[in-house]
Each structure stands twice: as C-alpha cells, then as structure tokens.
Amino acid sequence: MIPASEKIRVAVLGCGQIADAHLSQIQRIKSAEVVAVCDMHLDLAWQAARRFQVPRFETGFTRMVEEARPDVVHLTTPAQTHAPLAIELLQAGCHVFVEKPFTLDARAARDVLAVAAANGKLVCVGHDQLYDPAWLTCKKWVLQGLIGEVRHIESILGYPIDGKFGAQVSGNPQHWVRRLPGGLFQNTISHPLYRITDLMNDVQPEIMGGWRTRPGMNFPTEMSISLQGRNQSGSLTFSTFLPPQRMTRVYGTTGMIDIDFDTQTLRLNPLTKLPGAFAKLEAPWRQVRNSLWNLGNNFWRFGRSDIHYFAGMKHLFQAFYDSIQHGGSPPIAPDEIERVTYLMDRIFDHCRKQELQTCRTEDTESIQFPGPKAEVSACL
C-alpha cells in the first residue's frame, strides 16, 4: 500500500493514439502524477512528454522502471505485446493497467493474472465504459428494480471503416490490428461485450451468429453475435456501416433502459400501467420527464467538468489507484478479466467455424482472415 499522503507515481508505456486519452485522464486525478512516458520510437515518447508536461521520457521500459520508479504502469502498446510486457512489469514490482484487449487469448490472461498474484501486485484492464457515469446510473436503476429482472442486453458499436483509425487498419494489410487472432473485432468488441457480461450471469452462454466482409474489403468487418444463457440473452452488433456510436439497451421483466454513451443520455421506459388509450399518453409523458432529467443531469455534470468522452476512463483509473493505495480489490475482478477474454476466444472460434461451414467451392475468393495466417480461400 502507498500512504494516502503520497501521490501514485504513474508511467505510460506506449505513446500511440490511446496514450493521449490515458495521459489526459490521469492528469485529472489529484492523487496521481505521471512521472515518465516510454516508447520504442523516440519522437513519440518526446512529443507525449512535451504535450503533457511529463518530466521524463524513455525508449526502454527497463530503464524507465529503474529510474522513474513508477508505482503503476499503463500499458498502451499493441495487443500482441500486452502479456509479455505486463508479466515483466509485474515481476519488476509495478502494478499494471492494461489497455483493452487484455491479452490475445484466455491462456495468456491466466498467465498474467497468476504472475500478478504471485508478486502481490494488482492488474486492471481498460473496461472503462463500466465506470462511465451513464452506465453507473443504468446499473443503479437495475439494482433498484426499476425494470424488474434483466432478461436481454442489446449492445451496438458503430465503427466507420473510413474513420480516423478505421482507415489506417483497412489501408494497411500489415497493420497490427489486422494480425490479431480476432482481427478488427479483437481490438474493439470488448467494449460492447463487457456491457453485456456485466449484467449477464452465465459464464459460458451459447454463441450464435458470425462475421462477414463488406464489399470492397478483404477481411471481416461486420459482426452479429447472439449469446443465450439460462435465463438471459444478449446480442452484440459491430458495424462499419454505422457512424460512430456506442449504444446499449437493457430489457427487463417490467421495463427497458436505453443508454447512449456518446450523448450521455438514458431513457427509462417502464411498462405502461394505464389501460387502453391512456397508455398512449403515459408513454410520451415519461419521455418528456426523461428528457428533462437528462438535460438537468448533463448541465450539472458540465458544471463539474465531468461530461466528456473518456469520463469512464478517469473514474476507472481513480478506482484502480484507490485499490492500490488502500489495499482493496481491483475495480475489474481478475475472474471477470478472464471471463471476457475467454468469451472473446469462443466468439472468434465460432465465427471461423461458421465461415468454413458456409463456404462453397464455386463461390470463393481469396480474402485475408484475422491472425497471422496468409490469405485463404473463403466465400464472401
């Protein structure tokens, strides 16, 4: 544990695009200070240090750990490096925050978690939307029983392939994302997936659906997956045809909650209680009340400078630092980290099997599947 009077010393390893979000949110936390940044490319490390007023930048993480002595290292490197780097950092005496996806597969996740336990260190994964104020409000409403028992969770992620990051992936066959076992999906679907698993009790739900490739692309870009448990179900949609959006709808036995993470709005829609035509008046009146609540809530958060894209990231960092400083459990439990990683493994395996089953010899074309394999023949 670190005395409450001392600030958590934080370093960031990997100075790419997502590192900016980490650095900006760490600076919003009074109990933490960034003591170093590191990247194998000197120019990336230098520019990050300059823009965020970090006192030290390095190109080798061993030297950074030895000289800057961070308590926590945020790992924001490509996913292929997460497991080996996290293990080295944990063995060097650092707590580690790992950007999603946690590791390439569940076996590597178990290895990292085992090393953390053996060295008495905490590890956390970037499931930051679980700490987004909109999601926390949704969870509170669910626990209050406002929609009864949760029966279905629908999670949508819009990811335009011509967007800032999507264009980099689609335009470069050697991009590190294209070489992940789950390809484009492995770098992105953990967000919509853990929004389902957070409310779904089944460890091994049945998986249905698959992925497909949009015209003009040579790797899978669209995914629709259904998860069926004993008493609950979930549906995950990833589409490069949609504009950027992060939406979740939670269905209960007595109502439904809509969450829009981008507009930071929620809609509570209990089943109507009035009979006949009166229900047609009750429902829009509730929508008016929802709109007024969202307006007031967002005004209040705006005044507290707490309404921005990565608000959940800041709250997750704070919770992780508090667990280190006060000796508590990490905000994302190790079992849940392994559970989500294992479920992603199962989803990708299922999608590959579905692809092979639906292929016909006469309708094949060479496409690039996720992972290190070369081009294979598969139907579009």
C-alpha positions as CSV (number, residue, x, y, z in Angstrom):
1,M,0.0,0.0,0.0
2,I,1.0,3.6,-0.7
3,P,0.5,6.2,2.1
4,A,-2.5,8.4,1.4
5,S,-0.3,11.5,1.8
6,E,1.8,10.4,-1.2
7,K,0.7,10.6,-4.9
8,I,0.6,7.5,-7.0
9,R,3.6,7.5,-9.4
10,V,2.3,6.6,-12.9
11,A,4.2,5.8,-16.1
12,V,2.8,5.2,-19.5
13,L,4.4,2.6,-21.8
14,G,3.4,3.1,-25.4
15,C,2.8,6.6,-26.8
16,G,0.3,6.0,-29.6
17,Q,-3.2,7.4,-30.0
18,I,-4.8,5.8,-27.0
19,A,-2.0,7.0,-24.7
20,D,-3.3,10.6,-25.2
21,A,-6.5,9.6,-23.5
22,H,-4.7,7.9,-20.7
23,L,-2.4,10.9,-20.0
24,S,-5.2,13.4,-20.2
25,Q,-7.4,11.5,-17.7
26,I,-4.5,10.7,-15.3
27,Q,-3.8,14.4,-15.1
28,R,-7.4,14.9,-13.9
29,I,-6.8,12.8,-10.8
30,K,-5.3,14.7,-7.8
31,S,-3.9,11.6,-6.2
32,A,-1.7,10.7,-9.2
33,E,1.2,12.1,-11.1
34,V,2.8,11.0,-14.4
35,V,6.5,10.6,-13.8
36,A,7.5,9.1,-17.2
37,V,6.4,8.0,-20.7
38,C,8.1,5.4,-22.8
39,D,8.0,4.3,-26.4
40,M,10.5,2.5,-28.6
41,H,10.2,5.4,-31.0
42,L,12.0,8.4,-29.5
43,D,9.8,11.0,-31.3
44,L,6.6,9.5,-29.9
45,A,8.0,9.5,-26.4
46,W,9.3,13.0,-26.7
47,Q,6.1,14.6,-28.1
48,A,4.0,12.9,-25.4
49,A,6.2,14.2,-22.7
50,R,6.2,17.7,-24.1
51,R,2.4,17.9,-24.7
52,F,1.5,16.5,-21.3
53,Q,4.3,18.1,-19.3
54,V,5.8,14.8,-18.2
55,P,9.3,15.2,-16.7
56,R,10.9,12.0,-18.2
57,F,10.7,10.2,-21.5
58,E,12.5,6.9,-22.4
59,T,12.8,4.4,-25.2
60,G,13.5,1.4,-23.0
61,F,11.0,0.5,-20.3
62,T,13.6,-1.3,-18.1
63,R,15.4,2.0,-17.6
64,M,12.2,3.8,-17.1
65,V,11.1,1.5,-14.3
66,E,14.6,1.6,-12.6
67,E,15.0,5.4,-12.7
68,A,11.4,6.8,-12.6
69,R,10.3,4.2,-10.1
70,P,6.6,4.2,-11.0
71,D,4.0,2.5,-8.8
72,V,1.7,1.9,-11.7
73,V,2.5,1.4,-15.4
74,H,-0.2,1.9,-18.0
75,L,0.3,-0.5,-20.9
76,T,-0.9,1.2,-24.1
77,T,1.1,-0.8,-26.6
78,P,-0.3,-3.1,-29.4
79,A,-2.3,-6.0,-28.0
80,Q,0.3,-8.6,-29.1
81,T,2.8,-7.2,-26.6
82,H,0.4,-7.0,-23.6
83,A,1.0,-10.3,-21.9
84,P,4.9,-10.4,-22.1
85,L,5.2,-6.8,-21.1
86,A,2.7,-7.0,-18.3
87,I,4.5,-10.0,-16.9
88,E,7.9,-8.2,-17.0
89,L,6.4,-5.1,-15.3
90,L,4.7,-7.1,-12.6
91,Q,7.9,-9.0,-11.9
92,A,9.7,-5.7,-11.7
93,G,7.4,-4.6,-8.9
94,C,4.8,-2.5,-10.7
95,H,1.1,-2.6,-10.6
96,V,-0.2,-2.7,-14.2
97,F,-3.1,-1.2,-16.0
98,V,-3.6,-2.9,-19.4
99,E,-5.5,-1.2,-22.3
100,K,-8.1,-3.5,-23.9
101,P,-7.9,-6.1,-25.2
102,F,-6.2,-7.6,-22.1
103,T,-4.3,-10.3,-24.0
104,L,-4.5,-12.3,-27.2
105,D,-6.3,-15.2,-25.5
106,A,-7.5,-16.6,-22.2
107,R,-4.4,-18.7,-21.7
108,A,-2.2,-15.6,-21.7
109,A,-4.7,-13.8,-19.5
110,R,-4.4,-16.5,-16.9
111,D,-0.6,-16.3,-17.1
112,V,-0.7,-12.5,-16.4
113,L,-3.1,-12.8,-13.6
114,A,-1.1,-15.7,-12.0
115,V,2.1,-13.6,-12.1
116,A,0.2,-10.6,-10.5
117,A,-1.0,-12.8,-7.7
118,A,2.4,-14.4,-7.2
119,N,4.1,-11.0,-6.9
120,G,1.4,-9.3,-4.8
121,K,0.6,-6.8,-7.4
122,L,-2.7,-5.6,-8.9
123,V,-3.6,-5.6,-12.5
124,C,-6.6,-4.0,-14.2
125,V,-8.0,-3.9,-17.8
126,G,-9.4,-0.9,-19.7
127,H,-13.1,-1.8,-19.4
128,D,-13.7,1.9,-18.8
129,Q,-17.3,2.1,-20.0
130,L,-18.3,0.1,-16.9
131,Y,-17.3,3.2,-15.0
132,D,-18.9,5.7,-17.4
133,P,-21.4,7.8,-15.4
134,A,-24.2,6.8,-17.8
135,W,-23.6,3.1,-17.2
136,L,-23.3,3.6,-13.4
137,T,-26.7,5.2,-13.5
138,C,-28.1,2.3,-15.5
139,K,-26.7,-0.2,-13.0
140,K,-28.2,1.8,-10.1
141,W,-31.6,1.7,-11.8
142,V,-31.3,-2.0,-12.4
143,L,-30.4,-2.7,-8.8
144,Q,-33.3,-0.6,-7.7
145,G,-35.6,-2.9,-9.6
146,L,-36.9,-0.2,-11.9
147,I,-37.1,-2.7,-14.9
148,G,-37.5,-5.9,-12.9
149,E,-35.2,-8.8,-13.7
150,V,-32.8,-8.3,-16.6
151,R,-33.6,-10.7,-19.4
152,H,-31.8,-9.3,-22.5
153,I,-29.0,-6.9,-23.3
154,E,-28.5,-5.4,-26.7
155,S,-25.1,-3.8,-27.4
156,I,-24.2,-1.9,-30.6
157,L,-20.9,-0.4,-31.7
158,G,-20.7,1.7,-34.9
159,Y,-17.1,1.8,-36.2
160,P,-16.8,3.6,-39.6
161,I,-14.1,1.9,-41.7
162,D,-13.3,5.3,-43.2
163,G,-12.8,6.9,-39.8
164,K,-9.6,8.2,-38.4
165,F,-8.4,4.8,-37.1
166,G,-10.5,2.5,-39.3
167,A,-8.9,3.9,-42.4
168,Q,-5.4,3.1,-41.0
169,V,-6.5,-0.5,-40.4
170,S,-8.2,-1.0,-43.8
171,G,-5.4,0.7,-45.8
172,N,-2.5,-1.4,-44.3
173,P,-2.6,-5.2,-44.6
174,Q,0.3,-5.4,-42.1
175,H,-1.4,-3.2,-39.5
176,W,-1.0,-4.8,-36.1
177,V,-4.8,-4.9,-35.7
178,R,-5.2,-7.0,-38.8
179,R,-2.8,-9.5,-37.4
180,L,-4.7,-10.2,-34.2
181,P,-6.4,-13.6,-33.8
182,G,-9.8,-11.8,-33.9
183,G,-8.7,-9.1,-36.4
184,L,-10.5,-5.8,-36.3
185,F,-13.0,-7.2,-33.8
186,Q,-10.5,-8.2,-31.2
187,N,-9.3,-4.6,-30.8
188,T,-12.9,-3.2,-30.4
189,I,-15.6,-5.6,-29.3
190,S,-14.5,-6.0,-25.7
191,H,-16.4,-2.7,-25.1
192,P,-19.8,-3.8,-26.3
193,L,-19.2,-7.3,-25.0
194,Y,-18.5,-6.4,-21.4
195,R,-21.5,-4.2,-21.3
196,I,-23.4,-7.5,-21.9
197,T,-21.5,-9.7,-19.5
198,D,-21.7,-7.1,-16.7
199,L,-25.4,-7.9,-16.5
200,M,-25.4,-11.5,-17.7
201,N,-24.6,-14.2,-15.1
202,D,-23.8,-17.1,-17.4
203,V,-20.1,-17.9,-17.7
204,Q,-20.5,-20.0,-20.9
205,P,-23.5,-18.9,-22.8
206,E,-24.4,-20.5,-26.2
207,I,-23.0,-18.5,-29.1
208,M,-24.8,-17.9,-32.4
209,G,-24.2,-15.7,-35.4
210,G,-20.9,-14.8,-37.1
211,W,-18.9,-12.2,-39.0
212,R,-18.8,-11.2,-42.7
213,T,-16.9,-9.0,-45.1
214,R,-18.4,-5.8,-46.6
215,P,-18.0,-5.3,-50.3
216,G,-14.6,-3.8,-51.3
217,M,-12.8,-5.2,-48.2
218,N,-10.7,-8.3,-48.0
219,F,-11.0,-9.0,-44.3
220,P,-14.0,-9.5,-42.0
221,T,-15.6,-6.1,-41.0
222,E,-19.1,-6.9,-39.7
223,M,-20.2,-9.0,-36.8
224,S,-23.6,-10.0,-35.3
225,I,-23.4,-12.3,-32.3
226,S,-26.2,-13.7,-30.1
227,L,-25.5,-15.0,-26.6
228,Q,-28.0,-17.3,-25.0
229,G,-27.8,-18.2,-21.3
230,R,-30.1,-20.0,-18.9
231,N,-32.3,-17.0,-18.1
232,Q,-30.7,-14.2,-20.0
233,S,-29.7,-13.4,-23.6
234,G,-27.5,-10.8,-25.3
235,S,-26.9,-9.5,-28.8
236,L,-23.8,-7.8,-30.0
237,T,-23.6,-5.8,-33.2
238,F,-20.4,-4.4,-34.7
239,S,-20.9,-2.5,-38.0
240,T,-18.5,-0.4,-40.1
241,F,-21.6,0.9,-42.0
242,L,-22.8,2.8,-39.0
243,P,-21.5,6.2,-37.8
244,P,-19.5,6.2,-34.5
245,Q,-21.9,5.2,-31.8
246,R,-22.0,3.3,-28.6
247,M,-25.5,2.2,-27.6
248,T,-26.9,-0.4,-25.2
249,R,-30.5,-1.4,-24.4
250,V,-31.3,-3.4,-21.3
251,Y,-34.6,-5.3,-21.3
252,G,-36.2,-6.3,-18.0
253,T,-39.4,-8.1,-17.0
254,T,-41.1,-4.7,-16.2
255,G,-39.4,-2.2,-18.5
256,M,-36.3,-1.2,-20.5
257,I,-33.3,1.2,-20.3
258,D,-31.6,2.8,-23.3
259,I,-28.1,4.2,-22.8
260,D,-26.3,6.4,-25.4
261,F,-22.7,6.7,-24.3
262,D,-21.9,9.5,-26.8
263,T,-24.7,11.8,-25.8
264,Q,-24.6,10.7,-22.2
265,T,-28.3,10.2,-22.1
266,L,-30.5,7.4,-20.6
267,R,-34.1,6.6,-21.2
268,L,-36.1,4.7,-18.6
269,N,-39.2,3.1,-20.1
270,P,-41.2,1.0,-17.6
271,L,-44.2,-0.9,-18.9
272,T,-47.2,1.3,-19.0
273,K,-49.7,0.9,-16.2
274,L,-52.7,2.8,-17.5
275,P,-55.2,1.0,-19.6
276,G,-56.1,1.4,-23.3
277,A,-55.7,4.8,-24.9
278,F,-54.4,6.3,-21.6
279,A,-51.2,4.3,-22.1
280,K,-50.6,6.3,-25.3
281,L,-50.5,9.5,-23.1
282,E,-48.5,7.9,-20.3
283,A,-45.6,6.8,-22.5
284,P,-44.8,10.2,-24.2
285,W,-45.2,11.9,-20.8
286,R,-42.5,9.6,-19.4
287,Q,-40.3,10.5,-22.4
288,V,-40.7,14.2,-21.6
289,R,-39.7,13.5,-18.0
290,N,-36.7,11.5,-19.2
291,S,-35.6,14.4,-21.5
292,L,-35.8,16.9,-18.7
293,W,-33.9,14.6,-16.3
294,N,-31.1,14.1,-18.9
295,L,-30.9,17.9,-19.6
296,G,-30.6,18.7,-15.9
297,N,-28.1,15.9,-15.2
298,N,-25.9,16.8,-18.1
299,F,-26.0,20.5,-17.1
300,W,-24.9,19.5,-13.6
301,R,-22.1,17.3,-14.9
302,F,-21.0,20.0,-17.4
303,G,-20.6,22.4,-14.5
304,R,-18.3,19.8,-12.8
305,S,-16.3,19.3,-15.9
306,D,-17.3,15.6,-15.9
307,I,-19.1,15.3,-19.2
308,H,-16.6,14.2,-21.8
309,Y,-15.8,11.1,-24.0
310,F,-13.4,9.4,-21.6
311,A,-15.2,10.2,-18.3
312,G,-15.4,6.5,-17.5
313,M,-11.7,6.1,-18.0
314,K,-10.9,8.7,-15.4
315,H,-13.3,7.0,-12.9
316,L,-11.8,3.6,-13.6
317,F,-8.2,4.9,-13.1
318,Q,-9.2,6.5,-9.8
319,A,-10.8,3.3,-8.6
320,F,-7.7,1.3,-9.5
321,Y,-5.4,3.8,-7.8
322,D,-7.6,3.7,-4.7
323,S,-7.4,-0.1,-4.6
324,I,-3.6,0.2,-4.7
325,Q,-3.4,3.0,-2.2
326,H,-5.8,1.4,0.3
327,G,-5.2,-2.3,-0.2
328,G,-8.6,-3.1,-1.7
329,S,-9.7,-5.3,-4.6
330,P,-9.1,-4.0,-8.1
331,P,-12.2,-2.5,-9.8
332,I,-12.3,-5.1,-12.5
333,A,-12.1,-8.5,-10.8
334,P,-9.5,-11.0,-12.2
335,D,-12.2,-13.6,-12.8
336,E,-14.1,-11.1,-14.9
337,I,-11.0,-10.2,-16.9
338,E,-10.5,-13.9,-17.7
339,R,-14.2,-14.5,-18.4
340,V,-14.4,-11.7,-21.0
341,T,-11.2,-12.8,-22.7
342,Y,-12.3,-16.4,-22.8
343,L,-15.7,-15.4,-24.3
344,M,-13.9,-13.4,-27.0
345,D,-11.9,-16.6,-27.8
346,R,-15.1,-18.6,-28.1
347,I,-16.7,-15.9,-30.3
348,F,-13.8,-15.8,-32.8
349,D,-13.6,-19.6,-32.9
350,H,-17.3,-19.8,-33.6
351,C,-17.1,-17.2,-36.4
352,R,-14.2,-19.1,-38.1
353,K,-16.2,-22.3,-38.0
354,Q,-19.3,-20.6,-39.3
355,E,-17.3,-19.2,-42.2
356,L,-15.9,-22.6,-43.1
357,Q,-19.3,-24.2,-42.9
358,T,-21.0,-21.7,-45.2
359,C,-18.2,-21.7,-47.9
360,R,-18.9,-23.3,-51.2
361,T,-16.1,-24.1,-53.7
362,E,-17.8,-22.4,-56.6
363,D,-18.2,-19.1,-54.7
364,T,-14.8,-18.5,-53.3
365,E,-12.4,-15.7,-53.4
366,S,-9.1,-15.0,-51.7
367,I,-9.6,-12.9,-48.5
368,Q,-7.4,-12.2,-45.5
369,F,-8.7,-13.7,-42.3
370,P,-7.7,-12.3,-38.9
371,G,-4.5,-13.5,-37.4
372,P,-1.1,-14.4,-38.7
373,K,-2.2,-16.8,-41.4
374,A,-1.8,-15.9,-45.1
375,E,-4.7,-15.4,-47.5
376,V,-7.1,-18.3,-47.6
377,S,-9.9,-19.2,-49.9
378,A,-13.3,-18.4,-48.3
379,C,-16.6,-17.3,-49.6
380,L,-17.7,-13.7,-49.3
